[in-house]
């Protein structure tokens, strides 16, 4: 393993307790892939960020963990709705309080 990879892995491992989006990404990947693969995936994500910053002069904008979790939730809801449509089902969203966020459509079973 080269020095850059070692540095990126070390940086990725240090993100475990981070309250930012990269820390949330690492923890989410740990649950899905296991510890070693999660560190590798996070190091790869860091490498892409560093590459874009160096090549295009882009500045890194830190995303909070709450913003990251909201984005992941929206992504998951969109995927579930798409899967439900493929199965011929209809999804009615409700908040935890029970108030409907979308107009519920009548379902006939």
URSULUR-V540296 format. One record per residue. SS is DSSP state (H for helix, E for strand, L for the rest). PHI is phi in radians with two decimals (none if undefined). Layout:
# URSULUR-V540296
ss=SS phi=PHI
ss=SS phi=PHI
This chain:
# URSULUR-V540296
ss=L phi=none
ss=L phi=-1.43
ss=H phi=-1.15
ss=H phi=-1.09
ss=H phi=-1.10
ss=H phi=-1.09
ss=H phi=-1.13
ss=H phi=-1.18
ss=H phi=-1.15
ss=H phi=-1.09
ss=H phi=-1.12
ss=H phi=-1.13
ss=H phi=-1.11
ss=L phi=-1.29
ss=L phi=-1.47
ss=L phi=-0.96
ss=L phi=-1.73
ss=L phi=-1.19
ss=L phi=-1.61
ss=E phi=-1.57
ss=H phi=-1.12
ss=H phi=-1.17
ss=H phi=-1.14
ss=H phi=-1.12
ss=H phi=-1.08
ss=H phi=-1.05
ss=H phi=-1.13
ss=H phi=-1.14
ss=H phi=-1.20
ss=H phi=-1.05
ss=H phi=-1.18
ss=H phi=-1.56
ss=H phi=-1.92
ss=L phi=1.78
ss=H phi=-1.10
ss=H phi=-1.13
ss=H phi=-1.16
ss=H phi=-1.15
ss=H phi=-1.11
ss=H phi=-1.11
ss=H phi=-1.11
ss=H phi=-1.21
ss=H phi=-1.09
ss=H phi=-1.13
ss=H phi=-1.10
ss=H phi=-1.08
ss=H phi=-1.07
ss=H phi=-1.13
ss=H phi=-1.12
ss=H phi=-1.10
ss=H phi=-1.05
ss=H phi=-1.11
ss=H phi=-1.13
ss=H phi=-1.31
ss=H phi=-1.28
ss=H phi=-1.87
ss=L phi=1.20
ss=L phi=-1.29
ss=L phi=-1.68
ss=L phi=-1.45
ss=L phi=-1.86
ss=L phi=-1.21
ss=L phi=-1.80
ss=E phi=-1.28
ss=H phi=-1.12
ss=H phi=-1.13
ss=H phi=-1.11
ss=H phi=-1.11
ss=H phi=-1.13
ss=H phi=-1.11
ss=H phi=-1.14
ss=H phi=-1.16
ss=H phi=-1.12
ss=H phi=-1.06
ss=H phi=-1.11
ss=H phi=-1.17
ss=H phi=-1.09
ss=H phi=-1.08
ss=H phi=-1.15
ss=H phi=-1.14
ss=H phi=-1.12
ss=H phi=-1.09
ss=H phi=-1.14
ss=H phi=-1.09
ss=H phi=-1.06
ss=H phi=-1.12
ss=L phi=-1.56
ss=L phi=1.36
ss=L phi=-1.87
ss=L phi=-2.14
ss=L phi=-1.91
ss=L phi=-1.99
ss=L phi=-1.47
ss=E phi=-2.42
ss=L phi=-1.41
ss=L phi=-1.08
ss=L phi=-1.29
ss=L phi=1.73
ss=L phi=-1.33
ss=E phi=-1.28
ss=L phi=-1.63
ss=L phi=-2.18
ss=L phi=-1.17
ss=L phi=-1.19
ss=L phi=-1.64
ss=L phi=-1.17
ss=L phi=-1.99
ss=L phi=-2.04
ss=L phi=-1.86
